[in-house]
Every structure is written in structure tokens, then in C-alpha cells.
Amino acid sequence: MFQNLDVFRTAMAMARHAGTKQALSAQNIANADTPRYRAQQVPEFKDTLRGSMIGQRATRSTHLNGAADRSVPILERQKGMDPNGNTVSLELEMVTAVDAKRQHDRALAIYRNSLSVIRASLGRT
């Protein structure tokens, strides 16, 4: 039922993006001292959302928009290379982790508020 509402789909995609962002940040921090390790990052959520809306395709004739690929592209960070070839910046990873937490909290708030609106419209509070 809730899969057909775009606001829930967007909130779920935002939470999934935040989880991926947090996992990559943790992986980068764990490999901060690994020689020649390339830090990984994901593009901003607005860029991934825009790309997933364009790439929709119908998988059956009964689908209106079809199923879009929901995976988040992972990019290698090339800037800020240490002498040992590592591109992890602990300061940047701390900022990225905080941003992922805020993004996840925002997605949950959108979900909760939308659910409250639906409950109110049904007369169930």
C-alpha cells in the first residue's frame, strides 16, 4: 500500500542513501592507514534521486513507470593523496558521518510526518 506513495518511496531511498554513506565512511576510517587505499564516497542524494527518476523502465506491460535501479553509485575519491597513496581524510570522514546521521534523521521525520497525515485522513490518530 505504501509503496505506491512517492513520499514514502523517497523517504526510504533517502534512508538507504544515508546508510550507504555511513557504511562507506566507516570503511574509509577503518582503512585510514592502509597504503594506496582509495577513499570511497557516494554522490549527493539529490543527484542520485534525479538519476533514478530518469532511468525508469517498464518491466511488464501493466507497470506505469516500471522498476528503477535503486542502487547508489560508489565513487573513488582522488583528491588529497598522502605520500603513501591513501586518500582518506579523517576530518572529512567525520563530517560525512554527521551528515549521514542528519540525512537519516530527516528521512525518518519525513516518514513519520507522512504517516501521521495518512492516519489523520483516515480518522485514526
LUMZAKE-831196 format. One record per atom (N, C-alpha, C): residue in one letter; atom name; residue number from 1; x negated, y, z negated. Coordinates in steps of 0.2 Angstrom, whole numbers, plus 5000, padded with zeros to 4 digits. Layout:
N
+------+------+-----+------+------+------+
| code | site | pos |   c1 |   c2 |   c3 |
+------+------+-----+------+------+------+
|    A |   CA | NUM |    X |    Y |    Z |
...
+------+------+-----+------+------+------+
***
This chain:
125
+------+------+-----+------+------+------+
| code | site | pos |   c1 |   c2 |   c3 |
+------+------+-----+------+------+------+
|    M |    N |   1 | 4996 | 4994 | 5000 |
|    M |   CA |   1 | 5000 | 5000 | 5000 |
|    M |    C |   1 | 4996 | 5006 | 5000 |
|    F |    N |   2 | 4991 | 5006 | 4996 |
|    F |   CA |   2 | 4987 | 5012 | 4995 |
|    F |    C |   2 | 4981 | 5013 | 5001 |
|    Q |    N |   3 | 4980 | 5008 | 5004 |
|    Q |   CA |   3 | 4975 | 5008 | 5010 |
|    Q |    C |   3 | 4977 | 5012 | 5015 |
|    N |    N |   4 | 4984 | 5013 | 5016 |
|    N |   CA |   4 | 4987 | 5017 | 5022 |
|    N |    C |   4 | 4986 | 5025 | 5020 |
|    L |    N |   5 | 4985 | 5027 | 5014 |
|    L |   CA |   5 | 4984 | 5034 | 5012 |
|    L |    C |   5 | 4977 | 5036 | 5013 |
|    D |    N |   6 | 4976 | 5041 | 5017 |
|    D |   CA |   6 | 4969 | 5044 | 5019 |
|    D |    C |   6 | 4966 | 5046 | 5012 |
|    V |    N |   7 | 4969 | 5049 | 5008 |
|    V |   CA |   7 | 4966 | 5052 | 5002 |
|    V |    C |   7 | 4963 | 5046 | 4998 |
|    F |    N |   8 | 4966 | 5041 | 4997 |
|    F |   CA |   8 | 4963 | 5035 | 4994 |
|    F |    C |   8 | 4957 | 5032 | 4997 |
|    R |    N |   9 | 4958 | 5032 | 5004 |
|    R |   CA |   9 | 4953 | 5029 | 5008 |
|    R |    C |   9 | 4946 | 5034 | 5008 |
|    T |    N |  10 | 4948 | 5040 | 5008 |
|    T |   CA |  10 | 4942 | 5045 | 5007 |
|    T |    C |  10 | 4939 | 5045 | 5000 |
|    A |    N |  11 | 4943 | 5044 | 4995 |
|    A |   CA |  11 | 4940 | 5044 | 4988 |
|    A |    C |  11 | 4936 | 5037 | 4987 |
|    M |    N |  12 | 4938 | 5032 | 4990 |
|    M |   CA |  12 | 4935 | 5026 | 4990 |
|    M |    C |  12 | 4928 | 5026 | 4994 |
|    A |    N |  13 | 4928 | 5029 | 5000 |
|    A |   CA |  13 | 4922 | 5030 | 5004 |
|    A |    C |  13 | 4917 | 5034 | 5000 |
|    M |    N |  14 | 4920 | 5040 | 4997 |
|    M |   CA |  14 | 4915 | 5044 | 4993 |
|    M |    C |  14 | 4912 | 5040 | 4987 |
|    A |    N |  15 | 4916 | 5036 | 4983 |
|    A |   CA |  15 | 4913 | 5032 | 4978 |
|    A |    C |  15 | 4908 | 5027 | 4980 |
|    R |    N |  16 | 4909 | 5024 | 4986 |
|    R |   CA |  16 | 4905 | 5019 | 4989 |
|    R |    C |  16 | 4898 | 5023 | 4991 |
|    H |    N |  17 | 4899 | 5029 | 4994 |
|    H |   CA |  17 | 4893 | 5033 | 4996 |
|    H |    C |  17 | 4889 | 5034 | 4990 |
|    A |    N |  18 | 4892 | 5037 | 4985 |
|    A |   CA |  18 | 4889 | 5038 | 4978 |
|    A |    C |  18 | 4885 | 5032 | 4975 |
|    G |    N |  19 | 4888 | 5027 | 4976 |
|    G |   CA |  19 | 4885 | 5021 | 4973 |
|    G |    C |  19 | 4879 | 5019 | 4977 |
|    T |    N |  20 | 4879 | 5019 | 4984 |
|    T |   CA |  20 | 4873 | 5018 | 4988 |
|    T |    C |  20 | 4868 | 5023 | 4987 |
|    K |    N |  21 | 4870 | 5029 | 4986 |
|    K |   CA |  21 | 4865 | 5034 | 4985 |
|    K |    C |  21 | 4861 | 5033 | 4978 |
|    Q |    N |  22 | 4865 | 5031 | 4973 |
|    Q |   CA |  22 | 4862 | 5030 | 4966 |
|    Q |    C |  22 | 4857 | 5024 | 4967 |
|    A |    N |  23 | 4859 | 5018 | 4970 |
|    A |   CA |  23 | 4855 | 5012 | 4971 |
|    A |    C |  23 | 4849 | 5014 | 4974 |
|    L |    N |  24 | 4849 | 5018 | 4980 |
|    L |   CA |  24 | 4843 | 5019 | 4983 |
|    L |    C |  24 | 4838 | 5024 | 4979 |
|    S |    N |  25 | 4841 | 5028 | 4975 |
|    S |   CA |  25 | 4837 | 5032 | 4971 |
|    S |    C |  25 | 4834 | 5028 | 4965 |
|    A |    N |  26 | 4837 | 5023 | 4963 |
|    A |   CA |  26 | 4834 | 5019 | 4958 |
|    A |    C |  26 | 4829 | 5014 | 4961 |
|    Q |    N |  27 | 4830 | 5012 | 4967 |
|    Q |   CA |  27 | 4825 | 5008 | 4971 |
|    Q |    C |  27 | 4819 | 5013 | 4972 |
|    N |    N |  28 | 4820 | 5019 | 4974 |
|    N |   CA |  28 | 4814 | 5023 | 4975 |
|    N |    C |  28 | 4810 | 5025 | 4969 |
|    I |    N |  29 | 4813 | 5026 | 4963 |
|    I |   CA |  29 | 4810 | 5027 | 4957 |
|    I |    C |  29 | 4806 | 5020 | 4955 |
|    A |    N |  30 | 4809 | 5015 | 4956 |
|    A |   CA |  30 | 4805 | 5008 | 4955 |
|    A |    C |  30 | 4799 | 5007 | 4959 |
|    N |    N |  31 | 4799 | 5010 | 4965 |
|    N |   CA |  31 | 4793 | 5009 | 4969 |
|    N |    C |  31 | 4789 | 5016 | 4970 |
|    A |    N |  32 | 4789 | 5020 | 4965 |
|    A |   CA |  32 | 4786 | 5026 | 4965 |
|    A |    C |  32 | 4778 | 5026 | 4965 |
|    D |    N |  33 | 4775 | 5020 | 4963 |
|    D |   CA |  33 | 4768 | 5019 | 4963 |
|    D |    C |  33 | 4766 | 5014 | 4968 |
|    T |    N |  34 | 4771 | 5012 | 4972 |
|    T |   CA |  34 | 4769 | 5007 | 4977 |
|    T |    C |  34 | 4766 | 5010 | 4983 |
|    P |    N |  35 | 4759 | 5008 | 4985 |
|    P |   CA |  35 | 4756 | 5011 | 4991 |
|    P |    C |  35 | 4760 | 5010 | 4997 |
|    R |    N |  36 | 4760 | 5015 | 5001 |
|    R |   CA |  36 | 4764 | 5015 | 5008 |
|    R |    C |  36 | 4771 | 5014 | 5008 |
|    Y |    N |  37 | 4774 | 5015 | 5002 |
|    Y |   CA |  37 | 4781 | 5014 | 5002 |
|    Y |    C |  37 | 4785 | 5020 | 5004 |
|    R |    N |  38 | 4790 | 5019 | 5008 |
|    R |   CA |  38 | 4794 | 5025 | 5011 |
|    R |    C |  38 | 4800 | 5026 | 5007 |
|    A |    N |  39 | 4801 | 5031 | 5004 |
|    A |   CA |  39 | 4807 | 5033 | 5001 |
|    A |    C |  39 | 4813 | 5032 | 5005 |
|    Q |    N |  40 | 4819 | 5030 | 5003 |
|    Q |   CA |  40 | 4825 | 5029 | 5007 |
|    Q |    C |  40 | 4830 | 5034 | 5004 |
|    Q |    N |  41 | 4834 | 5036 | 5009 |
|    Q |   CA |  41 | 4840 | 5041 | 5007 |
|    Q |    C |  41 | 4845 | 5040 | 5012 |
|    V |    N |  42 | 4851 | 5043 | 5010 |
|    V |   CA |  42 | 4857 | 5042 | 5014 |
|    V |    C |  42 | 4859 | 5050 | 5016 |
|    P |    N |  43 | 4862 | 5050 | 5022 |
|    P |   CA |  43 | 4864 | 5057 | 5024 |
|    P |    C |  43 | 4870 | 5060 | 5019 |
|    E |    N |  44 | 4871 | 5066 | 5019 |
|    E |   CA |  44 | 4877 | 5069 | 5015 |
|    E |    C |  44 | 4883 | 5065 | 5017 |
|    F |    N |  45 | 4888 | 5065 | 5012 |
|    F |   CA |  45 | 4894 | 5062 | 5013 |
|    F |    C |  45 | 4898 | 5065 | 5019 |
|    K |    N |  46 | 4898 | 5071 | 5019 |
|    K |   CA |  46 | 4902 | 5074 | 5024 |
|    K |    C |  46 | 4900 | 5072 | 5031 |
|    D |    N |  47 | 4893 | 5071 | 5032 |
|    D |   CA |  47 | 4891 | 5069 | 5039 |
|    D |    C |  47 | 4893 | 5062 | 5040 |
|    T |    N |  48 | 4893 | 5057 | 5035 |
|    T |   CA |  48 | 4894 | 5050 | 5036 |
|    T |    C |  48 | 4902 | 5050 | 5037 |
|    L |    N |  49 | 4906 | 5054 | 5034 |
|    L |   CA |  49 | 4913 | 5053 | 5035 |
|    L |    C |  49 | 4915 | 5056 | 5042 |
|    R |    N |  50 | 4912 | 5061 | 5044 |
|    R |   CA |  50 | 4914 | 5064 | 5051 |
|    R |    C |  50 | 4912 | 5058 | 5056 |
|    G |    N |  51 | 4906 | 5055 | 5055 |
|    G |   CA |  51 | 4904 | 5050 | 5060 |
|    G |    C |  51 | 4909 | 5044 | 5060 |
|    S |    N |  52 | 4911 | 5042 | 5054 |
|    S |   CA |  52 | 4915 | 5036 | 5054 |
|    S |    C |  52 | 4922 | 5037 | 5056 |
|    M |    N |  53 | 4925 | 5043 | 5056 |
|    M |   CA |  53 | 4931 | 5045 | 5059 |
|    M |    C |  53 | 4931 | 5045 | 5067 |
|    I |    N |  54 | 4925 | 5047 | 5070 |
|    I |   CA |  54 | 4925 | 5047 | 5077 |
|    I |    C |  54 | 4924 | 5040 | 5080 |
|    G |    N |  55 | 4921 | 5035 | 5076 |
|    G |   CA |  55 | 4919 | 5029 | 5078 |
|    G |    C |  55 | 4924 | 5024 | 5077 |
|    Q |    N |  56 | 4931 | 5026 | 5076 |
|    Q |   CA |  56 | 4936 | 5021 | 5075 |
|    Q |    C |  56 | 4938 | 5017 | 5082 |
|    R |    N |  57 | 4939 | 5011 | 5081 |
|    R |   CA |  57 | 4941 | 5007 | 5087 |
|    R |    C |  57 | 4947 | 5002 | 5085 |
|    A |    N |  58 | 4951 | 5001 | 5089 |
|    A |   CA |  58 | 4957 | 4996 | 5088 |
|    A |    C |  58 | 4954 | 4989 | 5089 |
|    T |    N |  59 | 4956 | 4985 | 5084 |
|    T |   CA |  59 | 4954 | 4978 | 5084 |
|    T |    C |  59 | 4959 | 4973 | 5086 |
|    R |    N |  60 | 4965 | 4976 | 5085 |
|    R |   CA |  60 | 4971 | 4972 | 5088 |
|    R |    C |  60 | 4976 | 4977 | 5091 |
|    S |    N |  61 | 4980 | 4975 | 5095 |
|    S |   CA |  61 | 4985 | 4980 | 5098 |
|    S |    C |  61 | 4990 | 4983 | 5094 |
|    T |    N |  62 | 4991 | 4980 | 5088 |
|    T |   CA |  62 | 4995 | 4983 | 5083 |
|    T |    C |  62 | 4992 | 4989 | 5078 |
|    H |    N |  63 | 4985 | 4989 | 5079 |
|    H |   CA |  63 | 4982 | 4994 | 5075 |
|    H |    C |  63 | 4983 | 5001 | 5078 |
|    L |    N |  64 | 4984 | 5006 | 5074 |
|    L |   CA |  64 | 4984 | 5013 | 5076 |
|    L |    C |  64 | 4977 | 5016 | 5077 |
|    N |    N |  65 | 4973 | 5015 | 5072 |
|    N |   CA |  65 | 4966 | 5018 | 5073 |
|    N |    C |  65 | 4961 | 5012 | 5073 |
|    G |    N |  66 | 4963 | 5006 | 5071 |
|    G |   CA |  66 | 4958 | 5001 | 5071 |
|    G |    C |  66 | 4954 | 5001 | 5065 |
|    A |    N |  67 | 4949 | 4998 | 5064 |
|    A |   CA |  67 | 4944 | 4997 | 5058 |
|    A |    C |  67 | 4938 | 5001 | 5060 |
|    A |    N |  68 | 4936 | 5005 | 5056 |
|    A |   CA |  68 | 4929 | 5009 | 5057 |
|    A |    C |  68 | 4924 | 5005 | 5053 |
|    D |    N |  69 | 4918 | 5006 | 5055 |
|    D |   CA |  69 | 4912 | 5003 | 5051 |
|    D |    C |  69 | 4911 | 5008 | 5045 |
|    R |    N |  70 | 4911 | 5005 | 5039 |
|    R |   CA |  70 | 4911 | 5009 | 5033 |
|    R |    C |  70 | 4904 | 5009 | 5030 |
|    S |    N |  71 | 4899 | 5006 | 5033 |
|    S |   CA |  71 | 4893 | 5006 | 5031 |
|    S |    C |  71 | 4889 | 5013 | 5031 |
|    V |    N |  72 | 4885 | 5014 | 5026 |
|    V |   CA |  72 | 4882 | 5020 | 5026 |
|    V |    C |  72 | 4875 | 5020 | 5029 |
|    P |    N |  73 | 4873 | 5024 | 5034 |
|    P |   CA |  73 | 4866 | 5023 | 5037 |
|    P |    C |  73 | 4861 | 5025 | 5032 |
|    I |    N |  74 | 4855 | 5021 | 5031 |
|    I |   CA |  74 | 4850 | 5022 | 5027 |
|    I |    C |  74 | 4844 | 5025 | 5031 |
|    L |    N |  75 | 4841 | 5031 | 5029 |
|    L |   CA |  75 | 4836 | 5034 | 5032 |
|    L |    C |  75 | 4829 | 5034 | 5028 |
|    E |    N |  76 | 4824 | 5034 | 5031 |
|    E |   CA |  76 | 4817 | 5034 | 5028 |
|    E |    C |  76 | 4815 | 5041 | 5027 |
|    R |    N |  77 | 4813 | 5043 | 5021 |
|    R |   CA |  77 | 4810 | 5050 | 5020 |
|    R |    C |  77 | 4803 | 5050 | 5023 |
|    Q |    N |  78 | 4801 | 5055 | 5027 |
|    Q |   CA |  78 | 4795 | 5056 | 5030 |
|    Q |    C |  78 | 4791 | 5061 | 5026 |
|    K |    N |  79 | 4794 | 5066 | 5023 |
|    K |   CA |  79 | 4790 | 5072 | 5020 |
|    K |    C |  79 | 4787 | 5070 | 5014 |
|    G |    N |  80 | 4782 | 5074 | 5012 |
|    G |   CA |  80 | 4779 | 5074 | 5005 |
|    G |    C |  80 | 4775 | 5067 | 5004 |
|    M |    N |  81 | 4771 | 5065 | 5008 |
|    M |   CA |  81 | 4767 | 5059 | 5008 |
|    M |    C |  81 | 4761 | 5060 | 5003 |
|    D |    N |  82 | 4761 | 5056 | 4998 |
|    D |   CA |  82 | 4755 | 5056 | 4994 |
|    D |    C |  82 | 4749 | 5053 | 4997 |
|    P |    N |  83 | 4743 | 5054 | 4995 |
|    P |   CA |  83 | 4737 | 5051 | 4998 |
|    P |    C |  83 | 4737 | 5043 | 4999 |
|    N |    N |  84 | 4741 | 5040 | 4995 |
|    N |   CA |  84 | 4742 | 5033 | 4996 |
|    N |    C |  84 | 4747 | 5031 | 5001 |
|    G |    N |  85 | 4750 | 5036 | 5004 |
|    G |   CA |  85 | 4755 | 5034 | 5009 |
|    G |    C |  85 | 4762 | 5034 | 5006 |
|    N |    N |  86 | 4764 | 5035 | 5000 |
|    N |   CA |  86 | 4770 | 5034 | 4996 |
|    N |    C |  86 | 4774 | 5041 | 4997 |
|    T |    N |  87 | 4780 | 5041 | 4999 |
|    T |   CA |  87 | 4784 | 5047 | 5000 |
|    T |    C |  87 | 4789 | 5048 | 4994 |
|    V |    N |  88 | 4789 | 5045 | 4988 |
|    V |   CA |  88 | 4793 | 5046 | 4983 |
|    V |    C |  88 | 4792 | 5052 | 4979 |
|    S |    N |  89 | 4796 | 5056 | 4978 |
|    S |   CA |  89 | 4796 | 5062 | 4973 |
|    S |    C |  89 | 4800 | 5061 | 4967 |
|    L |    N |  90 | 4797 | 5060 | 4961 |
|    L |   CA |  90 | 4802 | 5058 | 4955 |
|    L |    C |  90 | 4806 | 5064 | 4954 |
|    E |    N |  91 | 4804 | 5070 | 4955 |
|    E |   CA |  91 | 4809 | 5076 | 4954 |
|    E |    C |  91 | 4815 | 5076 | 4959 |
|    L |    N |  92 | 4813 | 5074 | 4965 |
|    L |   CA |  92 | 4819 | 5074 | 4970 |
|    L |    C |  92 | 4824 | 5068 | 4968 |
|    E |    N |  93 | 4821 | 5063 | 4966 |
|    E |   CA |  93 | 4825 | 5057 | 4964 |
|    E |    C |  93 | 4829 | 5058 | 4958 |
|    M |    N |  94 | 4827 | 5062 | 4953 |
|    M |   CA |  94 | 4831 | 5064 | 4948 |
|    M |    C |  94 | 4837 | 5068 | 4950 |
|    V |    N |  95 | 4836 | 5073 | 4954 |
|    V |   CA |  95 | 4841 | 5077 | 4957 |
|    V |    C |  95 | 4846 | 5073 | 4961 |
|    T |    N |  96 | 4843 | 5069 | 4965 |
|    T |   CA |  96 | 4848 | 5064 | 4969 |
|    T |    C |  96 | 4852 | 5060 | 4964 |
|    A |    N |  97 | 4849 | 5057 | 4959 |
|    A |   CA |  97 | 4853 | 5053 | 4954 |
|    A |    C |  97 | 4859 | 5057 | 4951 |
|    V |    N |  98 | 4857 | 5063 | 4949 |
|    V |   CA |  98 | 4863 | 5068 | 4946 |
|    V |    C |  98 | 4868 | 5069 | 4951 |
|    D |    N |  99 | 4866 | 5071 | 4957 |
|    D |   CA |  99 | 4871 | 5072 | 4962 |
|    D |    C |  99 | 4875 | 5066 | 4964 |
|    A |    N | 100 | 4872 | 5060 | 4964 |
|    A |   CA | 100 | 4876 | 5054 | 4965 |
|    A |    C | 100 | 4882 | 5053 | 4959 |
|    K |    N | 101 | 4880 | 5055 | 4953 |
|    K |   CA | 101 | 4884 | 5054 | 4947 |
|    K |    C | 101 | 4890 | 5059 | 4948 |
|    R |    N | 102 | 4888 | 5065 | 4950 |
|    R |   CA | 102 | 4893 | 5070 | 4951 |
|    R |    C | 102 | 4898 | 5068 | 4957 |
|    Q |    N | 103 | 4895 | 5066 | 4962 |
|    Q |   CA | 103 | 4900 | 5064 | 4968 |
|    Q |    C | 103 | 4904 | 5058 | 4966 |
|    H |    N | 104 | 4902 | 5053 | 4962 |
|    H |   CA | 104 | 4906 | 5048 | 4959 |
|    H |    C | 104 | 4911 | 5050 | 4955 |
|    D |    N | 105 | 4910 | 5055 | 4950 |
|    D |   CA | 105 | 4915 | 5058 | 4946 |
|    D |    C | 105 | 4920 | 5061 | 4950 |
|    R |    N | 106 | 4918 | 5065 | 4955 |
|    R |   CA | 106 | 4923 | 5069 | 4959 |
|    R |    C | 106 | 4927 | 5064 | 4963 |
|    A |    N | 107 | 4925 | 5058 | 4965 |
|    A |   CA | 107 | 4929 | 5053 | 4969 |
|    A |    C | 107 | 4934 | 5050 | 4964 |
|    L |    N | 108 | 4932 | 5049 | 4958 |
|    L |   CA | 108 | 4937 | 5046 | 4953 |
|    L |    C | 108 | 4942 | 5051 | 4951 |
|    A |    N | 109 | 4940 | 5058 | 4951 |
|    A |   CA | 109 | 4945 | 5063 | 4949 |
|    A |    C | 109 | 4950 | 5064 | 4955 |
|    I |    N | 110 | 4948 | 5063 | 4961 |
|    I |   CA | 110 | 4952 | 5064 | 4967 |
|    I |    C | 110 | 4957 | 5058 | 4966 |
|    Y |    N | 111 | 4955 | 5052 | 4965 |
|    Y |   CA | 111 | 4959 | 5046 | 4965 |
|    Y |    C | 111 | 4964 | 5046 | 4959 |
|    R |    N | 112 | 4962 | 5048 | 4953 |
|    R |   CA | 112 | 4967 | 5049 | 4948 |
|    R |    C | 112 | 4972 | 5054 | 4949 |
|    N |    N | 113 | 4970 | 5060 | 4951 |
|    N |   CA | 113 | 4975 | 5065 | 4953 |
|    N |    C | 113 | 4980 | 5063 | 4958 |
|    S |    N | 114 | 4978 | 5060 | 4963 |
|    S |   CA | 114 | 4982 | 5057 | 4969 |
|    S |    C | 114 | 4987 | 5052 | 4966 |
|    L |    N | 115 | 4984 | 5048 | 4962 |
|    L |   CA | 115 | 4989 | 5043 | 4959 |
|    L |    C | 115 | 4994 | 5046 | 4954 |
|    S |    N | 116 | 4992 | 5051 | 4951 |
|    S |   CA | 116 | 4997 | 5055 | 4947 |
|    S |    C | 116 | 5002 | 5058 | 4951 |
|    V |    N | 117 | 5000 | 5061 | 4957 |
|    V |   CA | 117 | 5005 | 5064 | 4961 |
|    V |    C | 117 | 5010 | 5059 | 4964 |
|    I |    N | 118 | 5008 | 5053 | 4966 |
|    I |   CA | 118 | 5012 | 5047 | 4968 |
|    I |    C | 118 | 5017 | 5045 | 4963 |
|    R |    N | 119 | 5014 | 5044 | 4957 |
|    R |   CA | 119 | 5018 | 5042 | 4951 |
|    R |    C | 119 | 5024 | 5047 | 4950 |
|    A |    N | 120 | 5022 | 5053 | 4950 |
|    A |   CA | 120 | 5027 | 5059 | 4949 |
|    A |    C | 120 | 5032 | 5059 | 4954 |
|    S |    N | 121 | 5030 | 5058 | 4960 |
|    S |   CA | 121 | 5035 | 5057 | 4966 |
|    S |    C | 121 | 5040 | 5052 | 4965 |
|    L |    N | 122 | 5038 | 5046 | 4962 |
|    L |   CA | 122 | 5042 | 5040 | 4961 |
|    L |    C | 122 | 5046 | 5041 | 4955 |
|    G |    N | 123 | 5045 | 5046 | 4951 |
|    G |   CA | 123 | 5048 | 5046 | 4944 |
|    G |    C | 123 | 5045 | 5042 | 4939 |
|    R |    N | 124 | 5039 | 5040 | 4940 |
|    R |   CA | 124 | 5036 | 5036 | 4934 |
|    R |    C | 124 | 5030 | 5040 | 4932 |
|    T |    N | 125 | 5030 | 5042 | 4926 |
|    T |   CA | 125 | 5025 | 5046 | 4923 |
|    T |    C | 125 | 5021 | 5043 | 4917 |
+------+------+-----+------+------+------+
***
